Amino acid sequence: MELELSTIKRKTCAYLNVEIQMLNDKTRTRKFVQARQIIHYFAKKYTNLSIRDIGAEVGLKDHATVIYSIKTVQNLIDTNKKFRTVIKDIDNSLQKKSIHKISRIKQFIRKQRQIGADNLY
């Protein structure tokens, strides 16, 4: 399953109650740092973007920062139950979007086939 980075940003920021515009801000407030780290983690998981591209798109960070973010999130998932729940909730939200999108595509294809079959007669 592949997702667009904009969807990952939007869903993560909505869940964490963070404004998307703040992702590129230089602030080191924990709330914003964790939002960026979580987005880095999901971007690596759900997109084909390179580490360098993820950094450029999320927080204007270099590849080393993105790698560190991904490791940090994985470590917190492994050691912090509350954080693991947050990640699962966001992940479920992202997967619902993808499943809904796939369902809409299948419906569209079925309709197109029906229209095509109707035009044959």
N, CA, C and O atoms as a printed pandas DataFrame, in Angstrom:
     atom_number atom_name residue_name chain_id  residue_number  x_coord  y_coord  z_coord
0              1         N          MET        A               1    0.848   -1.180    0.000
1              2        CA          MET        A               1    0.000    0.000    0.000
2              3         C          MET        A               1    0.894    1.244    0.000
3              4         O          MET        A               1    1.832    1.358    0.789
4              5         N          GLU        A               2    0.582    2.151   -0.887
5              6        CA          GLU        A               2    1.342    3.405   -0.945
6              7         C          GLU        A               2    0.397    4.574   -0.717
7              8         O          GLU        A               2   -0.734    4.588   -1.205
8              9         N          LEU        A               3    0.878    5.544    0.026
9             10        CA          LEU        A               3    0.097    6.746    0.317
10            11         C          LEU        A               3    0.857    7.981   -0.133
11            12         O          LEU        A               3    2.075    7.951   -0.308
12            13         N          GLU        A               4    0.129    9.051   -0.313
13            14        CA          GLU        A               4    0.766   10.326   -0.636
14            15         C          GLU        A               4    1.267   10.969    0.659
15            16         O          GLU        A               4    0.643   10.849    1.714
16            17         N          LEU        A               5    2.386   11.641    0.554
17            18        CA          LEU        A               5    2.962   12.299    1.724
18            19         C          LEU        A               5    2.001   13.337    2.300
19            20         O          LEU        A               5    1.934   13.517    3.516
20            21         N          SER        A               6    1.264   14.013    1.438
21            22        CA          SER        A               6    0.314   15.026    1.923
22            23         C          SER        A               6   -0.762   14.393    2.810
23            24         O          SER        A               6   -1.203   15.014    3.777
24            25         N          THR        A               7   -1.184   13.180    2.497
25            26        CA          THR        A               7   -2.167   12.476    3.320
26            27         C          THR        A               7   -1.568   12.123    4.676
27            28         O          THR        A               7   -2.225   12.265    5.707
28            29         N          ILE        A               8   -0.329   11.665    4.672
29            30        CA          ILE        A               8    0.354   11.315    5.915
30            31         C          ILE        A               8    0.502   12.557    6.791
31            32         O          ILE        A               8    0.243   12.506    7.993
32            33         N          LYS        A               9    0.916   13.666    6.194
33            34        CA          LYS        A               9    1.059   14.915    6.950
34            35         C          LYS        A               9   -0.276   15.354    7.542
35            36         O          LYS        A               9   -0.370   15.676    8.726
36            37         N          ARG        A              10   -1.303   15.362    6.700
37            38        CA          ARG        A              10   -2.616   15.851    7.126
38            39         C          ARG        A              10   -3.189   15.008    8.261
39            40         O          ARG        A              10   -3.655   15.550    9.264
40            41         N          LYS        A              11   -3.157   13.695    8.109
41            42        CA          LYS        A              11   -3.743   12.803    9.118
42            43         C          LYS        A              11   -2.946   12.845   10.426
43            44         O          LYS        A              11   -3.527   12.864   11.510
44            45         N          THR        A              12   -1.623   12.859   10.319
45            46        CA          THR        A              12   -0.792   12.891   11.521
46            47         C          THR        A              12   -0.973   14.204   12.265
47            48         O          THR        A              12   -1.141   14.210   13.485
48            49         N          CYS        A              13   -0.940   15.309   11.543
49            50        CA          CYS        A              13   -1.109   16.622   12.181
50            51         C          CYS        A              13   -2.491   16.757   12.799
51            52         O          CYS        A              13   -2.631   17.332   13.878
52            53         N          ALA        A              14   -3.503   16.240   12.137
53            54        CA          ALA        A              14   -4.855   16.305   12.690
54            55         C          ALA        A              14   -4.926   15.510   13.998
55            56         O          ALA        A              14   -5.506   15.975   14.979
56            57         N          TYR        A              15   -4.348   14.338   14.006
57            58        CA          TYR        A              15   -4.379   13.504   15.215
58            59         C          TYR        A              15   -3.627   14.166   16.368
59            60         O          TYR        A              15   -4.081   14.150   17.512
60            61         N          LEU        A              16   -2.475   14.745   16.050
61            62        CA          LEU        A              16   -1.628   15.345   17.089
62            63         C          LEU        A              16   -1.986   16.796   17.393
63            64         O          LEU        A              16   -1.381   17.420   18.265
64            65         N          ASN        A              17   -2.978   17.336   16.664
65            66        CA          ASN        A              17   -3.404   18.720   16.840
66            67         C          ASN        A              17   -2.246   19.702   16.609
67            68         O          ASN        A              17   -1.971   20.581   17.426
68            69         N          VAL        A              18   -1.585   19.517   15.465
69            70        CA          VAL        A              18   -0.455   20.352   15.064
70            71         C          VAL        A              18   -0.782   20.941   13.694
71            72         O          VAL        A              18   -1.313   20.250   12.826
72            73         N          GLU        A              19   -0.466   22.204   13.509
73            74        CA          GLU        A              19   -0.687   22.825   12.203
74            75         C          GLU        A              19    0.392   22.366   11.223
75            76         O          GLU        A              19    1.574   22.341   11.567
76            77         N          ILE        A              20   -0.005   22.009   10.026
77            78        CA          ILE        A              20    0.931   21.512    9.016
78            79         C          ILE        A              20    2.027   22.537    8.732
79            80         O          ILE        A              20    3.179   22.168    8.507
80            81         N          GLN        A              21    1.673   23.815    8.743
81            82        CA          GLN        A              21    2.656   24.862    8.459
82            83         C          GLN        A              21    3.809   24.853    9.457
83            84         O          GLN        A              21    4.913   25.292    9.136
84            85         N          MET        A              22    3.557   24.361   10.656
85            86        CA          MET        A              22    4.577   24.353   11.698
86            87         C          MET        A              22    5.638   23.274   11.485
87            88         O          MET        A              22    6.676   23.292   12.147
88            89         N          LEU        A              23    5.391   22.342   10.573
89            90        CA          LEU        A              23    6.362   21.271   10.331
90            91         C          LEU        A              23    7.686   21.815    9.815
91            92         O          LEU        A              23    8.745   21.284   10.147
92            93         N          ASN        A              24    7.635   22.866    9.008
93            94        CA          ASN        A              24    8.855   23.439    8.447
94            95         C          ASN        A              24    9.452   24.549    9.315
95            96         O          ASN        A              24   10.473   25.147    8.974
96            97         N          ASP        A              25    8.794   24.805   10.435
97            98        CA          ASP        A              25    9.314   25.803   11.357
98            99         C          ASP        A              25   10.542   25.237   12.068
99           100         O          ASP        A              25   10.664   24.022   12.219
100          101         N          LYS        A              26   11.425   26.085   12.491
101          102        CA          LYS        A              26   12.664   25.637   13.135
102          103         C          LYS        A              26   12.492   25.318   14.617
103          104         O          LYS        A              26   13.465   24.985   15.294
104          105         N          THR        A              27   11.277   25.417   15.121
105          106        CA          THR        A              27   11.041   25.180   16.541
106          107         C          THR        A              27   11.425   23.755   16.941
107          108         O          THR        A              27   11.249   22.804   16.180
108          109         N          ARG        A              28   11.948   23.640   18.142
109          110        CA          ARG        A              28   12.317   22.328   18.674
110          111         C          ARG        A              28   11.382   21.889   19.783
111          112         O          ARG        A              28   11.718   21.005   20.573
112          113         N          THR        A              29   10.228   22.494   19.844
113          114        CA          THR        A              29    9.235   22.106   20.840
114          115         C          THR        A              29    8.876   20.642   20.611
115          116         O          THR        A              29    8.680   20.204   19.478
116          117         N          ARG        A              30    8.796   19.907   21.698
117          118        CA          ARG        A              30    8.578   18.463   21.614
118          119         C          ARG        A              30    7.395   18.090   20.723
119          120         O          ARG        A              30    7.475   17.150   19.932
120          121         N          LYS        A              31    6.311   18.827   20.856
121          122        CA          LYS        A              31    5.097   18.562   20.086
122          123         C          LYS        A              31    5.389   18.553   18.576
123          124         O          LYS        A              31    4.919   17.674   17.855
124          125         N          PHE        A              32    6.158   19.526   18.113
125          126        CA          PHE        A              32    6.452   19.633   16.692
126          127         C          PHE        A              32    7.540   18.654   16.251
127          128         O          PHE        A              32    7.487   18.109   15.149
128          129         N          VAL        A              33    8.516   18.440   17.115
129          130        CA          VAL        A              33    9.585   17.480   16.802
130          131         C          VAL        A              33    8.992   16.087   16.655
131          132         O          VAL        A              33    9.314   15.376   15.704
132          133         N          GLN        A              34    8.134   15.692   17.580
133          134        CA          GLN        A              34    7.528   14.361   17.489
134          135         C          GLN        A              34    6.626   14.240   16.270
135          136         O          GLN        A              34    6.590   13.187   15.633
136          137         N          ALA        A              35    5.904   15.287   15.938
137          138        CA          ALA        A              35    5.062   15.245   14.736
138          139         C          ALA        A              35    5.927   14.986   13.502
139          140         O          ALA        A              35    5.598   14.136   12.675
140          141         N          ARG        A              36    7.031   15.720   13.384
141          142        CA          ARG        A              36    7.941   15.503   12.247
142          143         C          ARG        A              36    8.494   14.085   12.242
143          144         O          ARG        A              36    8.564   13.440   11.196
144          145         N          GLN        A              37    8.890   13.602   13.423
145          146        CA          GLN        A              37    9.460   12.256   13.502
146          147         C          GLN        A              37    8.448   11.192   13.092
147          148         O          GLN        A              37    8.789   10.249   12.378
148          149         N          ILE        A              38    7.235   11.339   13.533
149          150        CA          ILE        A              38    6.187   10.379   13.189
150          151         C          ILE        A              38    5.904   10.421   11.686
151          152         O          ILE        A              38    5.726    9.378   11.057
152          153         N          ILE        A              39    5.863   11.603   11.122
153          154        CA          ILE        A              39    5.643   11.721    9.678
154          155         C          ILE        A              39    6.804   11.104    8.910
155          156         O          ILE        A              39    6.583   10.439    7.897
156          157         N          HIS        A              40    8.029   11.307    9.365
157          158        CA          HIS        A              40    9.194   10.662    8.739
158          159         C          HIS        A              40    9.015    9.139    8.757
159          160         O          HIS        A              40    9.252    8.466    7.754
160          161         N          TYR        A              41    8.601    8.616    9.893
161          162        CA          TYR        A              41    8.407    7.173   10.059
162          163         C          TYR        A              41    7.370    6.645    9.068
163          164         O          TYR        A              41    7.624    5.666    8.366
164          165         N          PHE        A              42    6.203    7.290    9.008
165          166        CA          PHE        A              42    5.143    6.814    8.111
166          167         C          PHE        A              42    5.483    7.075    6.638
167          168         O          PHE        A              42    5.086    6.305    5.764
168          169         N          ALA        A              43    6.205    8.140    6.370
169          170        CA          ALA        A              43    6.617    8.410    4.981
170          171         C          ALA        A              43    7.536    7.296    4.485
171          172         O          ALA        A              43    7.425    6.858    3.340
172          173         N          LYS        A              44    8.425    6.849    5.334
173          174        CA          LYS        A              44    9.312    5.740    4.966
174          175         C          LYS        A              44    8.512    4.459    4.777
175          176         O          LYS        A              44    8.796    3.665    3.881
176          177         N          LYS        A              45    7.517    4.265    5.622
177          178        CA          LYS        A              45    6.707    3.046    5.583
178          179         C          LYS        A              45    5.760    3.000    4.378
179          180         O          LYS        A              45    5.572    1.944    3.775
180          181         N          TYR        A              46    5.164    4.153    4.030
181          182        CA          TYR        A              46    4.077    4.156    3.055
182          183         C          TYR        A              46    4.359    4.884    1.734
183          184         O          TYR        A              46    3.467    4.976    0.892
184          185         N          THR        A              47    5.554    5.392    1.538
185          186        CA          THR        A              47    5.857    6.041    0.259
186          187         C          THR        A              47    7.125    5.426   -0.323
187          188         O          THR        A              47    7.846    4.695    0.357
188          189         N          ASN        A              48    7.379    5.727   -1.569
189          190        CA          ASN        A              48    8.613    5.284   -2.225
190          191         C          ASN        A              48    9.654    6.397   -2.245
191          192         O          ASN        A              48   10.647    6.313   -2.967
192          193         N          LEU        A              49    9.425    7.437   -1.452
193          194        CA          LEU        A              49   10.360    8.552   -1.415
194          195         C          LEU        A              49   11.672    8.134   -0.763
195          196         O          LEU        A              49   11.692    7.303    0.146
196          197         N          SER        A              50   12.752    8.714   -1.234
197          198        CA          SER        A              50   14.050    8.460   -0.603
198          199         C          SER        A              50   14.097    9.185    0.742
199          200         O          SER        A              50   13.300   10.085    1.008
200          201         N          ILE        A              51   15.040    8.776    1.575
201          202        CA          ILE        A              51   15.228    9.421    2.872
202          203         C          ILE        A              51   15.511   10.916    2.670
203          204         O          ILE        A              51   14.996   11.758    3.407
204          205         N          ARG        A              52   16.317   11.227    1.684
205          206        CA          ARG        A              52   16.656   12.628    1.393
206          207         C          ARG        A              52   15.400   13.415    0.997
207          208         O          ARG        A              52   15.207   14.543    1.449
208          209         N          ASP        A              53   14.547   12.817    0.152
209          210        CA          ASP        A              53   13.314   13.501   -0.277
210          211         C          ASP        A              53   12.333   13.687    0.884
211          212         O          ASP        A              53   11.663   14.715    0.989
212          213         N          ILE        A              54   12.263   12.688    1.740
213          214        CA          ILE        A              54   11.389   12.804    2.912
214          215         C          ILE        A              54   11.844   13.984    3.772
215          216         O          ILE        A              54   11.028   14.792    4.216
216          217         N          GLY        A              55   13.139   14.073    3.998
217          218        CA          GLY        A              55   13.687   15.182    4.797
218          219         C          GLY        A              55   13.401   16.530    4.180
219          220         O          GLY        A              55   13.070   17.485    4.883
220          221         N          ALA        A              56   13.529   16.613    2.864
221          222        CA          ALA        A              56   13.285   17.877    2.166
222          223         C          ALA        A              56   11.818   18.291    2.253
223          224         O          ALA        A              56   11.508   19.480    2.324
224          225         N          GLU        A              57   10.921   17.312    2.247
225          226        CA          GLU        A              57    9.483   17.597    2.248
226          227         C          GLU        A              57    8.911   17.793    3.654
227          228         O          GLU        A              57    7.877   18.441    3.820
228          229         N          VAL        A              58    9.568   17.245    4.643
229          230        CA          VAL        A              58    9.045   17.313    6.009
230          231         C          VAL        A              58   10.079   17.960    6.915
231          232         O          VAL        A              58   11.019   17.306    7.367
232          233         N          GLY        A              59    9.902   19.215    7.172
233          234        CA          GLY        A              59   10.745   19.907    8.123
234          235         C          GLY        A              59   12.077   20.374    7.592
235          236         O          GLY        A              59   12.913   20.860    8.354
236          237         N          LEU        A              60   12.291   20.233    6.285
237          238        CA          LEU        A              60   13.548   20.662    5.664
238          239         C          LEU        A              60   14.754   20.066    6.393
239          240         O          LEU        A              60   15.718   20.768    6.697
240          241         N          LYS        A              61   14.685   18.779    6.663
241          242        CA          LYS        A              61   15.730   18.086    7.414
242          243         C          LYS        A              61   16.631   17.291    6.470
243          244         O          LYS        A              61   16.217   16.917    5.373
244          245         N          ASP        A              62   17.871   17.037    6.911
245          246        CA          ASP        A              62   18.772   16.236    6.079
246          247         C          ASP        A              62   18.515   14.744    6.324
247          248         O          ASP        A              62   17.768   14.371    7.229
248          249         N          HIS        A              63   19.140   13.913    5.515
249          250        CA          HIS        A              63   18.865   12.481    5.571
250          251         C          HIS        A              63   19.233   11.865    6.920
251          252         O          HIS        A              63   18.558   10.943    7.378
252          253         N          ALA        A              64   20.289   12.356    7.560
253          254        CA          ALA        A              64   20.697   11.816    8.862
254          255         C          ALA        A              64   19.616   12.052    9.917
255          256         O          ALA        A              64   19.375   11.194   10.766
256          257         N          THR        A              65   18.972   13.204    9.860
257          258        CA          THR        A              65   17.895   13.516   10.809
258          259         C          THR        A              65   16.707   12.594   10.587
259          260         O          THR        A              65   16.074   12.143   11.542
260          261         N          VAL        A              66   16.405   12.317    9.321
261          262        CA          VAL        A              66   15.279   11.423    9.009
262          263         C          VAL        A              66   15.580   10.012    9.519
263          264         O          VAL        A              66   14.712    9.371   10.112
264          265         N          ILE        A              67   16.772    9.537    9.297
265          266        CA          ILE        A              67   17.159    8.208    9.788
266          267         C          ILE        A              67   17.038    8.165   11.311
267          268         O          ILE        A              67   16.501    7.207   11.867
268          269         N          TYR        A              68   17.532    9.193   11.978
269          270        CA          TYR        A              68   17.438    9.275   13.438
270          271         C          TYR        A              68   15.966    9.281   13.880
271          272         O          TYR        A              68   15.607    8.619   14.854
272          273         N          SER        A              69   15.127   10.021   13.168
273          274        CA          SER        A              69   13.697   10.094   13.500
274          275         C          SER        A              69   13.046    8.722   13.423
275          276         O          SER        A              69   12.305    8.322   14.321
276          277         N          ILE        A              70   13.326    8.012   12.349
277          278        CA          ILE        A              70   12.724    6.689   12.151
278          279         C          ILE        A              70   13.154    5.739   13.268
279          280         O          ILE        A              70   12.331    4.998   13.805
280          281         N          LYS        A              71   14.440    5.761   13.617
281          282        CA          LYS        A              71   14.938    4.911   14.708
282          283         C          LYS        A              71   14.320    5.306   16.046
283          284         O          LYS        A              71   13.995    4.444   16.862
284          285         N          THR        A              72   14.161    6.596   16.269
285          286        CA          THR        A              72   13.564    7.079   17.517
286          287         C          THR        A              72   12.120    6.619   17.651
287          288         O          THR        A              72   11.707    6.150   18.711
288          289         N          VAL        A              73   11.356    6.753   16.575
289          290        CA          VAL        A              73    9.956    6.328   16.609
290          291         C          VAL        A              73    9.887    4.823   16.849
291          292         O          VAL        A              73    9.090    4.368   17.669
292          293         N          GLN        A              74   10.698    4.055   16.156
293          294        CA          GLN        A              74   10.686    2.599   16.351
294          295         C          GLN        A              74   11.046    2.234   17.787
295          296         O          GLN        A              74   10.436    1.340   18.374
296          297         N          ASN        A              75   12.024    2.917   18.346
297          298        CA          ASN        A              75   12.414    2.674   19.739
298          299         C          ASN        A              75   11.266    3.000   20.689
299          300         O          ASN        A              75   11.003    2.244   21.624
300          301         N          LEU        A              76   10.586    4.110   20.461
301          302        CA          LEU        A              76    9.455    4.475   21.318
302          303         C          LEU        A              76    8.295    3.496   21.168
303          304         O          LEU        A              76    7.609    3.198   22.146
304          305         N          ILE        A              77    8.070    2.997   19.968
305          306        CA          ILE        A              77    7.027    1.983   19.759
306          307         C          ILE        A              77    7.347    0.744   20.598
307          308         O          ILE        A              77    6.462    0.144   21.209
308          309         N          ASP        A              78    8.609    0.381   20.614
309          310        CA          ASP        A              78    9.044   -0.823   21.343
310          311         C          ASP        A              78    9.014   -0.659   22.858
311          312         O          ASP        A              78    8.861   -1.644   23.580
312          313         N          THR        A              79    9.158    0.567   23.350
313          314        CA          THR        A              79    9.339    0.759   24.789
314          315         C          THR        A              79    8.246    1.556   25.496
315          316         O          THR        A              79    8.191    1.561   26.726
316          317         N          ASN        A              80    7.377    2.227   24.747
317          318        CA          ASN        A              80    6.407    3.126   25.364
318          319         C          ASN        A              80    4.999    2.752   24.892
319          320         O          ASN        A              80    4.643    2.977   23.736
320          321         N          LYS        A              81    4.215    2.187   25.790
321          322        CA          LYS        A              81    2.875    1.697   25.443
322          323         C          LYS        A              81    1.958    2.819   24.942
323          324         O          LYS        A              81    1.223    2.637   23.970
324          325         N          LYS        A              82    2.003    3.961   25.598
325          326        CA          LYS        A              82    1.147    5.085   25.196
326          327         C          LYS        A              82    1.521    5.570   23.798
327          328         O          LYS        A              82    0.643    5.838   22.978
328          329         N          PHE        A              83    2.818    5.684   23.526
329          330        CA          PHE        A              83    3.277    6.112   22.208
330          331         C          PHE        A              83    2.885    5.077   21.147
331          332         O          PHE        A              83    2.480    5.439   20.043
332          333         N          ARG        A              84    3.006    3.797   21.485
333          334        CA          ARG        A              84    2.629    2.722   20.556
334          335         C          ARG        A              84    1.159    2.852   20.170
335          336         O          ARG        A              84    0.794    2.642   19.014
336          337         N          THR        A              85    0.321    3.199   21.140
337          338        CA          THR        A              85   -1.111    3.378   20.872
338          339         C          THR        A              85   -1.344    4.548   19.915
339          340         O          THR        A              85   -2.181    4.460   19.017
340          341         N          VAL        A              86   -0.615    5.628   20.105
341          342        CA          VAL        A              86   -0.726    6.790   19.210
342          343         C          VAL        A              86   -0.362    6.377   17.781
343          344         O          VAL        A              86   -1.075    6.708   16.834
344          345         N          ILE        A              87    0.738    5.661   17.634
345          346        CA          ILE        A              87    1.179    5.226   16.307
346          347         C          ILE        A              87    0.155    4.292   15.678
347          348         O          ILE        A              87   -0.133    4.404   14.486
348          349         N          LYS        A              88   -0.398    3.376   16.461
349          350        CA          LYS        A              88   -1.421    2.462   15.933
350          351         C          LYS        A              88   -2.657    3.228   15.480
351          352         O          LYS        A              88   -3.226    2.928   14.430
352          353         N          ASP        A              89   -3.073    4.215   16.269
353          354        CA          ASP        A              89   -4.246    5.018   15.902
354          355         C          ASP        A              89   -4.023    5.768   14.589
355          356         O          ASP        A              89   -4.890    5.780   13.716
356          357         N          ILE        A              90   -2.861    6.387   14.462
357          358        CA          ILE        A              90   -2.554    7.120   13.224
358          359         C          ILE        A              90   -2.457    6.142   12.061
359          360         O          ILE        A              90   -2.970    6.410   10.975
360          361         N          ASP        A              91   -1.801    5.013   12.289
361          362        CA          ASP        A              91   -1.650    3.998   11.244
362          363         C          ASP        A              91   -3.018    3.499   10.776
363          364         O          ASP        A              91   -3.248    3.355    9.575
364          365         N          ASN        A              92   -3.921    3.236   11.717
365          366        CA          ASN        A              92   -5.276    2.814   11.354
366          367         C          ASN        A              92   -5.984    3.879   10.538
367          368         O          ASN        A              92   -6.686    3.570    9.576
368          369         N          SER        A              93   -5.802    5.113   10.917
369          370        CA          SER        A              93   -6.404    6.222   10.180
370          371         C          SER        A              93   -5.875    6.273    8.744
371          372         O          SER        A              93   -6.637    6.481    7.800
372          373         N          LEU        A              94   -4.583    6.084    8.594
373          374        CA          LEU        A              94   -3.978    6.097    7.261
374          375         C          LEU        A              94   -4.466    4.917    6.428
375          376         O          LEU        A              94   -4.721    5.073    5.233
376          377         N          GLN        A              95   -4.597    3.757    7.028
377          378        CA          GLN        A              95   -5.038    2.580    6.295
378          379         C          GLN        A              95   -6.496    2.683    5.882
379          380         O          GLN        A              95   -6.867    2.203    4.811
380          381         N          LYS        A              96   -7.329    3.298    6.710
381          382        CA          LYS        A              96   -8.735    3.499    6.348
382          383         C          LYS        A              96   -8.844    4.344    5.101
383          384         O          LYS        A              96   -9.658    4.057    4.223
384          385         N          LYS        A              97   -8.033    5.383    5.011
385          386        CA          LYS        A              97   -8.027    6.256    3.837
386          387         C          LYS        A              97   -7.690    5.451    2.601
387          388         O          LYS        A              97   -8.330    5.599    1.560
388          389         N          SER        A              98   -6.695    4.606    2.714
389          390        CA          SER        A              98   -6.253    3.821    1.582
390          391         C          SER        A              98   -7.320    2.805    1.168
391          392         O          SER        A              98   -7.598    2.635   -0.019
392          393         N          ILE        A              99   -7.918    2.128    2.163
393          394        CA          ILE        A              99   -8.959    1.147    1.868
394          395         C          ILE        A              99  -10.152    1.822    1.222
395          396         O          ILE        A              99  -10.724    1.283    0.274
396          397         N          HIS        A             100  -10.540    2.991    1.714
397          398        CA          HIS        A             100  -11.657    3.730    1.137
398          399         C          HIS        A             100  -11.358    4.122   -0.305
399          400         O          HIS        A             100  -12.230    4.029   -1.169
400          401         N          LYS        A             101  -10.133    4.558   -0.567
401          402        CA          LYS        A             101   -9.735    4.966   -1.904
402          403         C          LYS        A             101   -9.777    3.778   -2.861
403          404         O          LYS        A             101  -10.255    3.911   -3.987
404          405         N          ILE        A             102   -9.284    2.623   -2.429
405          406        CA          ILE        A             102   -9.306    1.415   -3.249
406          407         C          ILE        A             102  -10.745    1.023   -3.553
407          408         O          ILE        A             102  -11.062    0.634   -4.677
408          409         N          SER        A             103  -11.616    1.126   -2.553
409          410        CA          SER        A             103  -13.025    0.798   -2.745
410          411         C          SER        A             103  -13.657    1.708   -3.799
411          412         O          SER        A             103  -14.412    1.239   -4.650
412          413         N          ARG        A             104  -13.352    3.009   -3.745
413          414        CA          ARG        A             104  -13.894    3.950   -4.732
414          415         C          ARG        A             104  -13.376    3.635   -6.130
415          416         O          ARG        A             104  -14.124    3.751   -7.101
416          417         N          ILE        A             105  -12.124    3.244   -6.250
417          418        CA          ILE        A             105  -11.557    2.896   -7.553
418          419         C          ILE        A             105  -12.256    1.663   -8.111
419          420         O          ILE        A             105  -12.589    1.622   -9.295
420          421         N          LYS        A             106  -12.479    0.657   -7.269
421          422        CA          LYS        A             106  -13.174   -0.555   -7.719
422          423         C          LYS        A             106  -14.593   -0.230   -8.185
423          424         O          LYS        A             106  -15.052   -0.770   -9.191
424          425         N          GLN        A             107  -15.288    0.646   -7.460
425          426        CA          GLN        A             107  -16.636    1.048   -7.860
426          427         C          GLN        A             107  -16.608    1.746   -9.211
427          428         O          GLN        A             107  -17.460    1.488  -10.062
428          429         N          PHE        A             108  -15.642    2.622   -9.412
429          430        CA          PHE        A             108  -15.508    3.334  -10.674
430          431         C          PHE        A             108  -15.275    2.357  -11.825
431          432         O          PHE        A             108  -15.888    2.488  -12.884
432          433         N          ILE        A             109  -14.400    1.388  -11.621
433          434        CA          ILE        A             109  -14.101    0.400  -12.671
434          435         C          ILE        A             109  -15.347   -0.416  -13.004
435          436         O          ILE        A             109  -15.619   -0.677  -14.175
436          437         N          ARG        A             110  -16.112   -0.824  -11.974
437          438        CA          ARG        A             110  -17.347   -1.566  -12.214
438          439         C          ARG        A             110  -18.328   -0.746  -13.050
439          440         O          ARG        A             110  -18.943   -1.263  -13.984
440          441         N          LYS        A             111  -18.469    0.537  -12.707
441          442        CA          LYS        A             111  -19.379    1.405  -13.465
442          443         C          LYS        A             111  -18.920    1.545  -14.910
443          444         O          LYS        A             111  -19.735    1.516  -15.832
444          445         N          GLN        A             112  -17.616    1.699  -15.103
445          446        CA          GLN        A             112  -17.089    1.833  -16.458
446          447         C          GLN        A             112  -17.342    0.566  -17.271
447          448         O          GLN        A             112  -17.654    0.640  -18.459
448          449         N          ARG        A             113  -17.210   -0.580  -16.641
449          450        CA          ARG        A             113  -17.475   -1.839  -17.329
450          451         C          ARG        A             113  -18.943   -1.948  -17.699
451          452         O          ARG        A             113  -19.276   -2.411  -18.790
452          453         N          GLN        A             114  -19.833   -1.521  -16.789
453          454        CA          GLN        A             114  -21.253   -1.548  -17.063
454          455         C          GLN        A             114  -21.608   -0.621  -18.227
455          456         O          GLN        A             114  -22.389   -0.980  -19.108
456          457         N          ILE        A             115  -21.029    0.562  -18.212
457          458        CA          ILE        A             115  -21.285    1.518  -19.293
458          459         C          ILE        A             115  -20.784    0.946  -20.616
459          460         O          ILE        A             115  -21.455    1.049  -21.643
460          461         N          GLY        A             116  -19.608    0.349  -20.576
461          462        CA          GLY        A             116  -19.057   -0.263  -21.785
462          463         C          GLY        A             116  -19.906   -1.406  -22.273
463          464         O          GLY        A             116  -20.128   -1.538  -23.476
464          465         N          ALA        A             117  -20.391   -2.242  -21.363
465          466        CA          ALA        A             117  -21.241   -3.375  -21.734
466          467         C          ALA        A             117  -22.580   -2.869  -22.270
467          468         O          ALA        A             117  -23.118   -3.440  -23.218
468          469         N          ASP        A             118  -23.119   -1.816  -21.680
469          470        CA          ASP        A             118  -24.380   -1.253  -22.132
470          471         C          ASP        A             118  -24.252   -0.669  -23.545
471          472         O          ASP        A             118  -25.203   -0.714  -24.325
472          473         N          ASN        A             119  -23.102   -0.136  -23.864
473          474        CA          ASN        A             119  -22.903    0.463  -25.186
474          475         C          ASN        A             119  -22.746   -0.573  -26.281
475          476         O          ASN        A             119  -22.860   -0.239  -27.460
476          477         N          LEU        A             120  -22.489   -1.820  -25.922
477          478        CA          LEU        A             120  -22.340   -2.867  -26.919
478          479         C          LEU        A             120  -23.674   -3.287  -27.522
479          480         O          LEU        A             120  -23.708   -3.825  -28.628
480          481         N          TYR        A             121  -24.758   -3.053  -26.822
481          482        CA          TYR        A             121  -26.056   -3.527  -27.292
482          483         C          TYR        A             121  -26.862   -2.431  -27.880
483          484         O          TYR        A             121  -27.986   -2.663  -28.325
